[in-house]
């Protein structure tokens, strides 16, 4: 009987701790949103503008599978470290064909960009940070070539770091 009471007590305390953690984390997010305020409003305006450009047509998604990158070694590190990523390209139906034709170039830019990362940095980055780095590299590449990007953004579909 004492065991049952002990287990019930542990379950109640655990549930209370979990509830407190969820409340604390959601409170932190709300405070961060209030603190950022203006930045959040600017971001929401950008999202609305992107949606307006699409004219209500749903985007098409293309994949660049198995982009394998050898990461930079740390001094004294004898093991090789690799990253494998599947990229997802968001494009419009009008520019889908052009985007498909440029997939090999997109793979090359992704490899060039991500291979500059040391393993320690790559392990600490979030998916959003990887996407931001890639989108920045693609923007710079298309600007350098003087061409218009046939896609709106690059996302990460899968990421493995060893």
N, CA, C and O of each residue as an XYZ file, in Angstrom:
648
protein
N       0.820     -1.191      0.000
C       0.000      0.000      0.000
C       0.870      1.263      0.000
O       0.564      2.243     -0.680
N       1.953      1.218      0.773
C       2.845      2.369      0.834
C       3.489      2.628     -0.534
O       3.728      3.778     -0.902
N       3.766      1.564     -1.275
C       4.374      1.706     -2.607
C       3.422      2.428     -3.561
O       3.845      3.283     -4.339
N       2.154      2.085     -3.498
C       1.171      2.716     -4.371
C       1.064      4.200     -4.054
O       1.029      5.027     -4.966
N       1.013      4.542     -2.788
C       0.940      5.936     -2.371
C       2.208      6.674     -2.818
O       2.134      7.814     -3.276
N       3.365      6.025     -2.685
C       4.632      6.655     -3.084
C       4.650      6.907     -4.587
O       5.051      7.986     -5.023
N       4.221      5.925     -5.392
C       4.176      6.101     -6.841
C       3.196      7.210     -7.235
O       3.487      8.010     -8.124
N       2.055      7.257     -6.584
C       1.073      8.301     -6.878
C       1.641      9.680     -6.533
O       1.452     10.641     -7.278
N       2.333      9.767     -5.407
C       2.941     11.029     -4.997
C       4.020     11.469     -5.988
O       4.100     12.650     -6.328
N       4.841     10.540     -6.449
C       5.877     10.852     -7.432
C       5.235     11.309     -8.747
O       5.725     12.245     -9.377
N       4.158     10.665     -9.160
C       3.468     11.043    -10.396
C       2.895     12.456    -10.285
O       3.007     13.241    -11.227
N       2.286     12.788     -9.154
C       1.712     14.120     -8.956
C       2.806     15.181     -8.950
O       2.647     16.233     -9.568
N       3.908     14.921     -8.265
C       5.010     15.881     -8.210
C       5.624     16.052     -9.605
O       5.942     17.170    -10.010
N       5.787     14.951    -10.332
C       6.330     15.020    -11.693
C       5.424     15.815    -12.616
O       5.906     16.627    -13.406
N       4.129     15.596    -12.529
C       3.179     16.334    -13.359
C       3.211     17.825    -13.017
O       3.132     18.670    -13.909
N       3.324     18.144    -11.739
C       3.391     19.543    -11.336
C       4.667     20.200    -11.867
O       4.638     21.342    -12.326
N       5.770     19.483    -11.805
C       7.037     20.019    -12.315
C       6.956     20.233    -13.822
O       7.414     21.258    -14.327
N       6.385     19.286    -14.537
C       6.245     19.419    -15.988
C       5.337     20.597    -16.329
O       5.643     21.373    -17.234
N       4.243     20.730    -15.622
C       3.335     21.857    -15.854
C       4.017     23.187    -15.579
O       3.833     24.150    -16.323
N       4.807     23.243    -14.507
C       5.545     24.463    -14.189
C       6.570     24.797    -15.262
O       6.753     25.963    -15.612
N       7.240     23.769    -15.786
C       8.233     23.988    -16.841
C       7.572     24.517    -18.111
O       8.096     25.425    -18.755
N       6.421     23.948    -18.470
C       5.704     24.415    -19.658
C       5.255     25.859    -19.464
O       5.382     26.678    -20.374
N       4.740     26.167    -18.303
C       4.304     27.537    -18.024
C       5.482     28.497    -18.094
O       5.373     29.568    -18.691
N       6.606     28.125    -17.490
C       7.788     28.986    -17.485
C       8.311     29.219    -18.894
O       8.669     30.344    -19.243
N       8.358     28.166    -19.709
C       8.863     28.293    -21.075
C       7.927     29.164    -21.921
O       8.400     29.983    -22.709
N       6.623     29.002    -21.770
C       5.692     29.825    -22.548
C       5.734     31.278    -22.079
O       5.545     32.191    -22.882
N       5.972     31.495    -20.822
C       6.113     32.844    -20.289
C       7.348     33.502    -20.876
O       7.313     34.692    -21.190
N       8.436     32.766    -21.035
C       9.667     33.296    -21.620
C       9.462     33.682    -23.069
O       9.969     34.716    -23.504
N       8.724     32.870    -23.840
C       8.449     33.173    -25.238
C       7.624     34.448    -25.368
O       7.883     35.274    -26.243
N       6.624     34.606    -24.490
C       5.775     35.792    -24.545
C       6.591     37.040    -24.211
O       6.412     38.085    -24.835
N       7.478     36.933    -23.235
C       8.306     38.080    -22.862
C       9.263     38.436    -24.005
O       9.501     39.613    -24.278
N       9.802     37.426    -24.662
C      10.714     37.676    -25.791
C       9.966     38.349    -26.937
O      10.502     39.247    -27.588
N       8.735     37.921    -27.184
C       7.947     38.536    -28.252
C       7.649     39.996    -27.935
O       7.713     40.855    -28.813
N       7.320     40.272    -26.667
C       7.063     41.652    -26.272
C       8.331     42.484    -26.399
O       8.286     43.640    -26.820
N       9.456     41.891    -26.035
C      10.733     42.600    -26.092
C      11.100     42.912    -27.541
O      11.551     44.016    -27.847
N      10.903     41.926    -28.441
C      11.235     42.117    -29.846
C      10.211     43.001    -30.538
O      10.568     43.737    -31.459
N       8.977     42.955    -30.134
C       7.883     43.782    -30.624
C       7.988     44.231    -32.059
O       7.333     43.683    -32.946
N       8.812     45.229    -32.280
C       8.924     45.840    -33.594
C       9.458     44.849    -34.620
O       8.973     44.810    -35.751
N      10.463     44.040    -34.237
C      11.020     43.050    -35.157
C       9.962     42.025    -35.566
O       9.896     41.623    -36.727
N       9.143     41.612    -34.616
C       8.105     40.633    -34.923
C       7.090     41.214    -35.904
O       6.626     40.517    -36.806
N       6.744     42.500    -35.728
C       5.803     43.135    -36.649
C       6.394     43.230    -38.043
O       5.695     43.005    -39.031
N       7.691     43.566    -38.132
C       8.352     43.650    -39.436
C       8.375     42.294    -40.121
O       8.148     42.203    -41.328
N       8.648     41.237    -39.359
C       8.679     39.891    -39.935
C       7.306     39.482    -40.447
O       7.191     38.873    -41.511
N       6.259     39.819    -39.685
C       4.917     39.434    -40.134
C       4.540     40.194    -41.404
O       3.831     39.657    -42.255
N       5.003     41.428    -41.540
C       4.743     42.191    -42.765
C       5.442     41.546    -43.953
O       4.871     41.485    -45.042
N       6.680     41.058    -43.763
C       7.413     40.407    -44.836
C       6.710     39.137    -45.275
O       6.647     38.853    -46.471
N       6.178     38.364    -44.331
C       5.464     37.133    -44.670
C       4.226     37.464    -45.491
O       3.938     36.787    -46.478
N       3.492     38.498    -45.093
C       2.304     38.897    -45.832
C       2.679     39.320    -47.243
O       1.983     38.969    -48.196
N       3.774     40.073    -47.394
C       4.198     40.508    -48.714
C       4.572     39.323    -49.592
O       4.265     39.319    -50.784
N       5.236     38.307    -49.017
C       5.580     37.120    -49.802
C       4.318     36.430    -50.288
O       4.245     36.000    -51.439
N       3.320     36.323    -49.413
C       2.087     35.652    -49.799
C       1.358     36.433    -50.885
O       0.743     35.836    -51.769
N       1.419     37.754    -50.829
C       0.761     38.569    -51.841
C       1.419     38.377    -53.204
O       0.732     38.404    -54.225
N       2.724     38.187    -53.237
C       3.435     37.997    -54.496
C       3.020     36.707    -55.189
O       3.055     36.625    -56.417
N       2.633     35.715    -54.427
C       2.313     34.416    -55.004
C       0.957     34.395    -55.692
O       0.643     33.429    -56.387
N       0.160     35.410    -55.521
C      -1.156     35.513    -56.154
C      -2.057     34.317    -55.837
O      -2.837     33.889    -56.687
N      -1.958     33.791    -54.653
C      -2.825     32.701    -54.238
C      -2.493     31.353    -54.855
O      -3.210     30.387    -54.598
N      -1.447     31.243    -55.650
C      -1.057     29.975    -56.263
C      -0.154     29.236    -55.277
O       0.829     29.803    -54.799
N      -0.473     27.980    -54.966
C       0.373     27.249    -54.016
C       1.767     27.014    -54.595
O       1.909     26.803    -55.799
N       2.790     27.048    -53.750
C       4.159     26.867    -54.244
C       4.428     25.409    -54.626
O       3.741     24.494    -54.172
N       5.424     25.222    -55.453
C       5.919     23.900    -55.812
C       7.194     23.676    -55.012
O       7.922     24.626    -54.725
N       7.468     22.435    -54.653
C       8.658     22.111    -53.893
C       9.514     21.116    -54.664
O       9.028     20.087    -55.135
N      10.791     21.439    -54.783
C      11.756     20.573    -55.433
C      12.759     20.120    -54.380
O      13.013     20.838    -53.413
N      13.326     18.940    -54.564
C      14.293     18.459    -53.588
C      15.667     18.291    -54.216
O      15.802     17.942    -55.389
N      16.660     18.545    -53.416
C      18.046     18.246    -53.748
C      18.478     17.234    -52.688
O      18.807     17.600    -51.560
N      18.471     15.967    -53.065
C      18.723     14.891    -52.105
C      20.209     14.647    -51.880
O      21.034     14.825    -52.776
N      20.519     14.237    -50.668
C      21.837     13.752    -50.275
C      22.991     14.657    -50.687
O      23.883     14.253    -51.433
N      22.956     15.871    -50.193
C      24.097     16.769    -50.363
C      25.065     16.407    -49.240
O      24.786     16.659    -48.067
N      26.207     15.815    -49.605
C      27.167     15.338    -48.612
C      28.364     16.294    -48.590
O      28.960     16.599    -49.623
N      28.691     16.753    -47.387
C      29.729     17.761    -47.215
C      30.724     17.279    -46.175
O      30.334     16.782    -45.119
N      32.014     17.426    -46.472
C      33.062     17.154    -45.482
C      33.316     18.451    -44.732
O      33.652     19.471    -45.333
N      33.155     18.405    -43.418
C      33.335     19.595    -42.593
C      34.803     19.793    -42.235
O      35.593     18.849    -42.263
N      35.158     21.025    -41.898
C      36.531     21.335    -41.494
C      36.858     20.639    -40.178
O      36.022     20.541    -39.279
N      38.085     20.163    -40.091
C      38.549     19.525    -38.859
C      39.050     20.578    -37.873
O      39.480     21.668    -38.250
N      38.976     20.211    -36.614
C      39.563     21.031    -35.565
C      41.048     20.688    -35.475
O      41.432     19.575    -35.832
N      41.889     21.599    -35.014
C      43.314     21.264    -34.855
C      43.476     20.051    -33.939
O      42.910     20.002    -32.847
N      44.244     19.093    -34.392
C      44.478     17.884    -33.606
C      43.425     16.804    -33.793
O      43.565     15.717    -33.233
N      42.390     17.065    -34.553
C      41.332     16.085    -34.799
C      41.751     15.181    -35.960
O      42.066     15.663    -37.048
N      41.753     13.870    -35.721
C      42.183     12.940    -36.770
C      41.010     12.341    -37.538
O      41.194     11.804    -38.630
N      39.831     12.426    -36.989
C      38.660     11.837    -37.651
C      38.034     12.828    -38.630
O      38.036     14.038    -38.403
N      37.507     12.292    -39.710
C      36.784     13.120    -40.672
C      35.337     13.262    -40.226
O      34.744     12.321    -39.699
N      34.779     14.437    -40.440
C      33.392     14.685    -40.059
C      32.606     15.084    -41.299
O      33.066     15.879    -42.118
N      31.419     14.518    -41.418
C      30.593     14.751    -42.593
C      29.224     15.261    -42.189
O      28.757     15.052    -41.069
N      28.604     15.931    -43.131
C      27.232     16.375    -42.971
C      26.477     15.934    -44.227
O      26.981     16.052    -45.344
N      25.286     15.436    -44.026
C      24.417     15.081    -45.138
C      23.127     15.867    -44.974
O      22.527     15.890    -43.899
N      22.715     16.504    -46.047
C      21.506     17.329    -45.978
C      20.653     17.101    -47.216
O      21.170     16.956    -48.324
N      19.357     17.072    -47.018
C      18.396     17.084    -48.115
C      17.788     18.484    -48.126
O      17.224     18.937    -47.129
N      17.908     19.155    -49.257
C      17.390     20.517    -49.370
C      16.029     20.504    -50.050
O      15.764     19.663    -50.909
N      15.180     21.428    -49.667
C      13.861     21.598    -50.271
C      13.796     23.026    -50.808
O      13.999     23.992    -50.072
N      13.513     23.137    -52.094
C      13.460     24.430    -52.771
C      11.998     24.803    -52.997
O      11.240     24.030    -53.583
N      11.605     25.983    -52.534
C      10.238     26.475    -52.724
C      10.218     27.396    -53.939
O      10.919     28.408    -53.972
N       9.407     27.037    -54.942
C       9.344     27.818    -56.173
C       7.900     27.960    -56.624
O       7.008     27.301    -56.090
N       7.676     28.811    -57.596
C       6.330     28.973    -58.144
C       6.171     28.040    -59.349
O       7.168     27.606    -59.926
N       4.947     27.732    -59.728
C       4.752     26.887    -60.915
C       5.353     27.506    -62.182
O       5.775     26.781    -63.083
N       5.393     28.831    -62.255
C       5.937     29.496    -63.435
C       7.445     29.296    -63.572
O       7.960     29.182    -64.684
N       8.148     29.255    -62.450
C       9.611     29.157    -62.492
C      10.123     27.767    -62.132
O      11.324     27.570    -61.953
N       9.213     26.808    -62.027
C       9.610     25.459    -61.621
C      10.617     24.839    -62.593
O      11.604     24.245    -62.159
N      10.381     24.967    -63.886
C      11.267     24.361    -64.873
C      12.673     24.954    -64.783
O      13.664     24.224    -64.803
N      12.752     26.277    -64.684
C      14.050     26.934    -64.570
C      14.775     26.505    -63.294
O      15.987     26.288    -63.308
N      14.028     26.383    -62.186
C      14.627     25.959    -60.923
C      15.159     24.529    -61.034
O      16.231     24.227    -60.508
N      14.411     23.639    -61.720
C      14.878     22.266    -61.904
C      16.180     22.220    -62.687
O      17.066     21.419    -62.388
N      16.291     23.082    -63.689
C      17.501     23.114    -64.505
C      18.711     23.589    -63.707
O      19.849     23.285    -64.064
N      18.472     24.329    -62.639
C      19.566     24.886    -61.851
C      19.885     24.084    -60.598
O      20.701     24.525    -59.788
N      19.268     22.923    -60.413
C      19.523     22.119    -59.217
C      20.996     21.737    -59.055
O      21.493     21.780    -57.930
N      21.722     21.364    -60.118
C      23.155     21.066    -59.916
C      23.954     22.270    -59.403
O      24.853     22.112    -58.576
N      23.631     23.454    -59.885
C      24.309     24.653    -59.401
C      23.953     24.911    -57.933
O      24.805     25.331    -57.150
N      22.695     24.659    -57.564
C      22.274     24.847    -56.174
C      23.025     23.884    -55.258
O      23.432     24.257    -54.157
N      23.206     22.656    -55.711
C      23.968     21.669    -54.939
C      25.401     22.162    -54.737
O      25.948     22.071    -53.637
N      25.998     22.678    -55.796
C      27.378     23.167    -55.736
C      27.523     24.330    -54.756
O      28.472     24.367    -53.972
N      26.602     25.263    -54.796
C      26.647     26.409    -53.879
C      26.466     25.933    -52.440
O      27.130     26.438    -51.536
N      25.577     24.973    -52.221
C      25.356     24.441    -50.874
C      26.625     23.768    -50.343
O      27.002     23.973    -49.189
N      27.274     22.974    -51.177
C      28.509     22.304    -50.759
C      29.592     23.342    -50.448
O      30.265     23.247    -49.422
N      29.758     24.325    -51.322
C      30.776     25.354    -51.121
C      30.522     26.121    -49.814
O      31.457     26.413    -49.068
N      29.271     26.439    -49.551
C      28.927     27.215    -48.357
C      29.108     26.416    -47.080
O      29.728     26.892    -46.130
N      28.570     25.207    -47.052
C      28.579     24.428    -45.820
C      29.932     23.779    -45.528
O      30.219     23.458    -44.375
N      30.761     23.581    -46.540
C      32.064     22.954    -46.297
C      33.017     23.887    -45.562
O      34.052     23.439    -45.069
N      32.696     25.159    -45.479
C      33.524     26.105    -44.729
C      33.281     26.044    -43.225
O      34.009     26.664    -42.450
N      32.257     25.297    -42.812
C      31.921     25.241    -41.392
C      32.807     24.239    -40.652
O      32.978     23.111    -41.114
N      33.371     24.638    -39.513
C      34.052     23.659    -38.672
C      33.013     22.791    -37.967
O      31.881     23.228    -37.761
N      33.380     21.585    -37.600
C      32.445     20.641    -36.974
C      31.834     21.232    -35.700
O      30.645     21.041    -35.449
N      32.618     21.936    -34.903
C      32.101     22.499    -33.645
C      30.987     23.512    -33.912
O      29.994     23.547    -33.185
N      31.145     24.322    -34.937
C      30.125     25.311    -35.281
C      28.880     24.629    -35.829
O      27.760     24.978    -35.458
N      29.077     23.662    -36.705
C      27.941     22.971    -37.324
C      27.091     22.246    -36.282
O      25.866     22.208    -36.397
N      27.728     21.679    -35.283
C      26.977     20.958    -34.256
C      26.120     21.881    -33.406
O      25.119     21.448    -32.837
N      26.503     23.145    -33.316
C      25.745     24.098    -32.493
C      24.653     24.826    -33.260
O      23.785     25.452    -32.653
N      24.684     24.752    -34.577
C      23.713     25.503    -35.394
C      22.349     24.823    -35.414
O      22.237     23.601    -35.319
N      21.317     25.654    -35.541
C      19.951     25.146    -35.679
C      19.623     24.994    -37.161
O      20.357     25.475    -38.024
N      18.527     24.328    -37.441
C      18.075     24.159    -38.822
C      17.831     25.530    -39.463
O      18.185     25.745    -40.623
N      17.237     26.439    -38.724
C      16.973     27.782    -39.250
C      18.274     28.513    -39.589
O      18.330     29.258    -40.567
N      19.309     28.305    -38.791
C      20.589     28.946    -39.076
C      21.221     28.370    -40.341
O      21.800     29.111    -41.135
N      21.115     27.051    -40.535
C      21.611     26.443    -41.770
C      20.849     27.008    -42.968
O      21.453     27.366    -43.980
N      19.526     27.085    -42.853
C      18.712     27.631    -43.943
C      19.081     29.072    -44.246
O      19.169     29.461    -45.411
N      19.298     29.867    -43.205
C      19.659     31.269    -43.398
C      21.006     31.393    -44.121
O      21.163     32.224    -45.016
N      21.968     30.566    -43.728
C      23.285     30.587    -44.392
C      23.149     30.237    -45.871
O      23.744     30.886    -46.731
N      22.360     29.204    -46.154
C      22.185     28.779    -47.544
C      21.446     29.833    -48.358
O      21.844     30.137    -49.482
N      20.376     30.392    -47.802
C      19.628     31.425    -48.525
C      20.501     32.650    -48.802
O      20.414     33.251    -49.873
N      21.337     33.014    -47.836
C      22.252     34.137    -48.031
C      23.237     33.827    -49.164
O      23.508     34.681    -50.008
N      23.769     32.602    -49.177
C      24.720     32.210    -50.226
C      24.053     32.204    -51.596
O      24.656     32.639    -52.577
N      22.813     31.715    -51.676
C      22.105     31.694    -52.957
C      21.802     33.123    -53.429
O      21.936     33.429    -54.614
N      21.397     33.988    -52.503
C      21.144     35.393    -52.864
C      22.404     36.041    -53.437
O      22.352     36.727    -54.458
N      23.532     35.815    -52.768
C      24.798     36.396    -53.225
C      25.205     35.838    -54.590
O      25.687     36.581    -55.445
N      25.011     34.535    -54.795
C      25.386     33.909    -56.063
C      24.562     34.471    -57.205
O      25.113     34.837    -58.243
N      23.263     34.544    -57.034
C      22.409     35.069    -58.100
C      22.660     36.558    -58.334
O      22.602     37.024    -59.472
N      22.938     37.303    -57.273
C      23.236     38.726    -57.429
C      24.550     38.904    -58.185
O      24.663     39.772    -59.051
N      25.534     38.083    -57.855
C      26.843     38.157    -58.530
C      26.714     37.843    -60.021
O      27.375     38.462    -60.854
N      25.856     36.874    -60.348
C      25.654     36.487    -61.743
C      24.689     37.416    -62.473
O      24.568     37.351    -63.696
N      24.010     38.273    -61.732
C      23.074     39.214    -62.342
C      21.791     38.557    -62.835
O      21.164     39.036    -63.780
N      21.403     37.461    -62.193
C      20.175     36.766    -62.587
C      19.179     36.797    -61.441
O      19.526     37.046    -60.287
N      17.926     36.535    -61.802
C      16.867     36.469    -60.804
C      16.742     35.035    -60.305
O      16.810     34.089    -61.090
N      16.559     34.879    -58.993
C      16.400     33.548    -58.416
C      15.076     32.945    -58.884
O      14.046     33.617    -58.820
N      15.077     31.684    -59.357
C      13.820     31.053    -59.764
C      13.102     30.371    -58.599
O      12.210     29.553    -58.823
N      13.472     30.690    -57.380
C      12.834     30.104    -56.203
C      12.791     31.151    -55.109
O      13.522     32.140    -55.150
N      11.925     30.925    -54.127
C      11.794     31.925    -53.076
C      12.680     31.625    -51.871
O      13.229     32.546    -51.267
N      12.827     30.349    -51.511
C      13.680     30.022    -50.378
C      14.126     28.573    -50.424
O      13.540     27.735    -51.108
N      15.187     28.308    -49.670
C      15.703     26.954    -49.517
C      15.494     26.552    -48.072
O      15.808     27.304    -47.150
N      14.961     25.356    -47.889
C      14.730     24.832    -46.544
C      15.505     23.528    -46.395
O      15.937     22.934    -47.383
N      15.673     23.097    -45.166
C      16.364     21.849    -44.882
C      15.306     20.772    -44.644
O      14.467     20.902    -43.752
N      15.352     19.707    -45.449
C      14.416     18.609    -45.281
C      14.941     17.569    -44.301
O      14.176     16.980    -43.537
N      16.255     17.347    -44.328
C      16.884     16.384    -43.433
C      18.321     16.824    -43.242
O      18.952     17.328    -44.171
N      18.847     16.632    -42.020
C      20.219     17.032    -41.723
C      20.832     16.012    -40.780
O      20.285     15.721    -39.717
N      21.979     15.470    -41.184
C      22.711     14.516    -40.358
C      24.152     15.001    -40.265
O      24.780     15.292    -41.283
N      24.672     15.087    -39.049
C      26.056     15.488    -38.844
C      26.762     14.370    -38.097
O      26.306     13.941    -37.038
N      27.883     13.895    -38.651
C      28.674     12.850    -37.997
C      30.075     13.331    -37.777
O      30.902     12.597    -37.237
